[in-house]
Amino acid sequence: MRYRFLPDRHRAEIDAQVSKILRGLGNPDPPLDLEQVRTLLRLDVGYYSSTDDSALREFVSRVRVAGKLFIERPTRILDVVRKFDLKALFVPDGQRILLDSALPEIKWRWNEAHEVIHSVLPHHQVLMHGDDIFNLNPSCHVEIEHEANYGAGRLLFLQDRFSEFALGAGRPTFAIVKAAQREFGNTLTSALWRLVEALDVPAIGIVSPHPRYPDGNSEPCRYFIRSRAFEAQFSAVSEVDVLRVIRGYASWSRRGPLGSQEAIVRDDNGDEHIFAFETFYNGHEALTLAVFARRRQPAVAVVVAPSTLP
């Protein structure tokens, strides 16, 4: 999935809400304590399983018994989860976040922050009621999910605290991604995403199956993340182009670094640039960071001409 850039107006609206949360917590140091966020916003958290919907059915039943309505049909919650294959959701009635317990626990943190953003954006709350979200236009659904993802990243990485941490560490490398994971207490994938998003130079992030052990059930590229500088200058470059480079150097290792390489990337004008690629496998996904290194200098042609000497 290709990362989509939000309009500046939407980003400003989301950042204002995130700033309000962080100020309410006294501008905390990392890692962010989501329990404190829930307390501040008076949110509750519960769990359901995408492989066993009994817990979700029980919650729907309690909503009905309590006389609160998910508009007029509480069972719409079940419909929405199934239609959109949701791994978490925010239910305005009761201010409750529901997380899919079937997912690895390491992913709960991101999903919870994602739903926190849904809970504080007024136009998202309107769409969380009844048939509105069930009948939501797919493109609109994608848009609000992108907004919630942007806000979750800004919240979990404490807005500009991350930029100060990452950009002050020198040349962007995967070592910074790992350091950010430890500092902010989030996943490697989310740290890679935030680093690429924060860079003011051309850079890309790829989240994909292992290049040497492709998963036949997955897309060849799960996420294609680009910095704004990359999109402005290299908009014609596709994830297929990048995956071809990665497969050229990736090792067969089942864990850890898969290799690195400098590669030529052509911009929209056909000019050639050198990017530094690094790929790391976390046991589930291959994470690739590629950052502009320098412009490729054209080779100097040696011209052999006939001698003019007698």
N, C-alpha and C positions, 0 to 999 in steps of 0.2 A: 504494500500500500504506500503510495506516494504521499509524503507529508504535505499538508496544505497550510499556507500562510493565512493567518487571520487578518482581517482589516484592522488598521491601527485603532479605530474607534472601539472595536470589540476587545482588543488586547488591553486598552486603557481601562475599560469597564471591569474586566476581570482582575487586572492588577490593583484597582482601587479596592475591590472586595478582599483580595489576598492581603493587601497592606492593612486593612481594617482588622483582619484576624490576627496578624502578627503583632500589631500595636496592642490589641487586647490581651495578648499573651506577654507583653513586655518586651517585644523584639527578642525572642529567645535565641540562644546559641544552638547549633546543630548537635545532635539530630532532633528534629521536631517530634514532640510528644503528641500523637494524635488523640490520646485520651484527654489531654488538656484542651485540644481543639473541640472535641465533642462536648466537654463540660461548658466551655465558653458559649457554644452555639446551641446548647441544650438539645443535643442530638443523642439518640440511642442507637445501638448497633446490635444486629442479630445475624443469624446465619441460616442459610438453606443449602440444599445440595442439588446441583443440576442433574445428578444421577438418581436422586430420590427426592421428589417434591413434597413429601409428607410434612416437612417443617414449614414450607411455604404455604401449604394448604391449611395448616394449623393457624398460621398468622392471618391468612385471609378470613378464616372462621372467626378469629378473635376480633378482627376489624368489624365484621358483620354483627357479632353479638354485642359489641360495645356501642353499637348504634352509629358508629362513624362510617362514612361512605367513601369509598374510592370512586367518587361521584355516585353512580347508582348501581354499579356492578363490581363488587370487590373481586370477583373471579377474573376480572380484566388483568389483575396483577400477574396471574399465571399465564394469561394469553400473551402479555407483553414480554415476559421472560422467554417464552418459547419462540415467539416471532423473531425477536432480535438476538436470541442466543446470549442473553445478558449474563455477565459474571458478577454483577452487583447492581443494586438499584436503590434509589432514594424514594421513600414513600412519605409524602407530605403529611398525611394523617398519622399523627404520633411522632413526626420528625424522626423517622427511623431509617437507618441505613442497613440494607440486607446484603451480606456477602456470601458468595458461593463457596461453601466449605470444601467442595470437591477439588478446588484449585490448590496448588502448593501454597503453603502459608506465606512464603516469601512474596507472593503476589497480592496478598490481602492489603498490604500497606498502600500500594499504588491505587488499588480499586477503591479503598476507603477514601483516600484523598480526592479521587475523581468524583465520588458521590458527594463529598463535602462541597465541592464547587457547584454541582447541580443544586445543592440546597441553598446556596447564597445568591444565585443569579435569578432575579425575579422572573425573567421570561422562560427560564428552564422549569421553574416550579409550576407555571401555568400548564406546561406540556406534560407534567408528570401526573395529571389528573385524568382519570377515566379514558374515554374513547379518543381524546386528543392525541395521546402518544401512540395508541394502537393504530390509528389511521394516519399517523405522521408520514408526510412525504419522505421517501428514503433519503433524498438529498438533504432535507432539513435535519433528519436524524443524524446523518454523518456530520453536519455542521455543528450541532450542539455537542456531539461527542468530541469533535476537535477542540471546541471551546473548553470542555471539561478537562481534556488531556493537557491543554496548555496551562490551565489554572492549577491542575494537580502538580505539574512540574514546577511552577512558580512557588507553590505553597511548600512542597516537600524540600525544595532546595533554597528556601528562604529568600526568594527574589534575587536581588543583586548581591547578596552574600555569596552566592555561588559564582557569579562572574568575577568578583574580587578574588575568590579562592582559586578558580581555574585559570583565569587570564594572568594572574600574578605568578603563576608557577613556571612560566617560560614557554618554550615551543610546545604546542598541543600534541600530546602523545597518548597512547593508551595507558601509560603509567598514571597520567592525571585522571583518567576515567576511574581507575582502581582506587586512587587516593580519594576521589570524590565519593565513591561508594562507601568507603570506611568513614569518612568525615560526616556525611549526611545521613548514613544509615539506610540507604535505598539500594535498589538493585543496580547491577552493572548496566543493564539495558537502559534504565531511566537516566543513569549518569551519562552514558554515551549520548543519549537524546539531548539532554540539557547542554552538554558541552558543544555539540554541533550547533544547536540553536543559539548559543551565546556568542559564538565566534563571529568576528567581523571580517574574516578572510574566507575565501572559497574553501568549503569543507563539506564532506558527506559522511553519513553513517549508514551502514547496512546491517540489518538484522535478518538472518537467513538460516536455513538448515545447514548442517556441516557440508562444505563444498565437496568432500570426498565420499560422504555417506548421505546422499540426498534422500529426503523423506518423500515418498511418492504421494503421501496424503496432504502435503503442505505446498503452499506457493513457493516458487524458487526464491522469492524475496518477500519477507514478511513486512518489513518497513524500509523505506528509502527516505532517509532524513537528509535535508540539505540546509546549509546556511543561506541566508538571504543573498550574500555576496556570490555564492555558487549559482543560485538560481538566476541571478541577474546576468551572469557572464557565460554560464554553461547549461542553459535551459534545454538544449537538445540532447544532452547526455542522459541515457536511460539506465535503469537498474541492470538491464541485460548487459550493457557495455561494462559496467563496474563488476558484475559477477564474473565476466570473462577474465578480467584481470586477476581477481581473487583466486579463481580456479588455477591460474597459471603458477602461483607460488605456494598455495596452501598445502600443508603437510597432512599426513594421515593420522595425526595424533588425536586421541579421543578426549583430551582435556588440556586446557592451557593455551599458550601461544601456538598459532598455526603458521606463523611466518610473517614476513614483511618484505616490501619491495617498493622501489620507486618506479612509477609508470607515467607515460605520457598521456595527457588528457587534452583534447582539442576543444577550444572554446567556440562560441557561436560564429566567430569570424574566421575560424580555421587555424588560428594561432595555437602553437603547442606549448603546454605547460607541464612541469614535473610535479606530481603529487606523491607524497609519502603515504603508503598503505601499510596498515597493521591489522591483523585478524586474530581474535581470541575466541576460543570455544569454552563456554561455561558448563558444558555437559548437556545443554538443551538447545542452545542456539549459537550460531557463529556471529560474533560482533566485529564489525570492521569499521575502523576510523581511517579516513583518507583526507589529508590536509595539503593545501597548496604549499609547495616548497620554493619554487622559483620558476621563472619563465625559461623555456628551453631556447638556447641560443642557436641560430641557424648555423649549419656547418659551413666552414669557409671553403669555397670551391677553389681548387688549384687549376688555373687555366694554362694549358700548354699551347703556345702559339709558335708558328714558324719563326725561325731566327731571321732577323733583318741584316745580320752580319754578312759581308761578302764571303 
